[in-house]
Amino acid sequence: MAPKRMATLMAVLLVAYLAFAAWRGVEFIEAGGIVPTLLGLAVLVLPLVGGWALWQEWRFGRATQQLGQELAVRGALPVDDLPRRPSGRPERAAARERFGAVRSRVEAAPQDWAGWYELSVAYDWCGDRRRARWALRRAITLHGQGARL
């Protein structure tokens, strides 16, 4: 299944779950009494937090896709030509070598959003997803979409 369809399916399932949780929270509140009302209010927090998190991830994904499309139009998407292990992940030595070169370019031009985008890809090749997302957020901010993200 395509990643976009899978993400959409997961979002729909999450919304359905959050709607069910909200419905149950309302039922607790309607039951009356202090304990059920407090429990119902506590249960209603889950859909609020979950909805906010889903919205933030959707915005991040949309901004990421826009940056990737802009780089594709320029013909400047990072090239994934690293040798692979049997698992499909890039070989560590090659990924680290590429990462060093990309990091040097970003250090030389820290305001270049395309460099930060490529750095996020290099972090991903090295297996560091947390820093990859951080670098991608930096690229989005530098591109001028940070106020909307």
Disulfide bonds with the S-S distance in Angstrom:
none
